[in-house]
């Protein structure tokens, strides 16, 4: 009886940490969209402080074992932040702290809570857009086949809406239990949103993920092999190398035509900064549409190494199944044309799912 009461108290304590963490992250994402509060750096610092506080409470209350790789990433991030005086370089450390937190929090249905709050914010913003003509940032732009009108659906840009929709889909795909019918409904909804926003990368990656889940439906919860884990962990490095070819071949007419002139811009950014340890903070606000080059050039070599180590830790310290393999590969390929590698609202569902799944397996 004493042990049961202790477990109940511990569960309540874990919810006291995990629910504010999740809510803070989603407020960080959606408050600027809802109220036009253009202070992303301040909000990022606010969320980072919440994560640090959660870690402190965990260390006080539990015998938390911090891995060597965790200490290395945290130390590298702090070293870079102090020397470069750029708080955004703490991102790999925040990523590691989130992993440590959720690995040591035993809570049920956190992912469902995350999805419901996420869905509420998304529906609220889209509702304001249609009902009150609020947050209209529709754009008309040139594509290979002529001018296209793109709807923002309440966000600052159509691509931003679709990136956040990707996060919503990731959460749902990790919750679903082999529901083929829901996958088909998601295909229809995603196609309709693509018709409105014309955001190509997110549409392609979500559709590929849905098709892969339909094909592997009976194997989604099966663990992947070590070789597949290695491919998953090294994918950011491979995609960085592939992205670097856009700089090398920046004068290629075909690439520039189909990538809206991005290779030329990447070359200009590279020529202005080159490869540095701590990046170039002036590039943070530039029109980077490639997450790998953006991180490598604006945040620097040390931060990119910290990201690789953090994701390596996420993959190799948990039981990874085909479901996670599909979702994480979709995230990595989305980052080829979007700066999303440090969008915690996309990564946190993976962390929660892997932590909950590992705890469930250990209990079984």
Secondary structure by P-SEA (a helix, b strand, c coil): caaaaaaaaaaaaaaacaaaaaaaaaaacccccccccccaaaaaaaaaaaaaaaaaaaaacccccccaaaaaaaaaaaaaaaaacccccaaaaaaaaaaaaaaaccccaaaaaaaaaaaaaaaaaaaaacccccccbbbbbbccccbbbbbccccccaaaaaaaaaaaaaaaaaaccccaaaaaaaaaaaaaaaaaccccaaaaaaaaaaaaaaaacccccccccaaaaaaaaaaaaaaaaaaaaaaaacccaaaaaaacaaaaaaaaaaaaccccccccccccccccccaaaaaaacccaaaaaaaaaaaaaaaaaccccaaaaaaaaaaaaaacccccccaaaaaaaaaaaaaaaaaaaaac
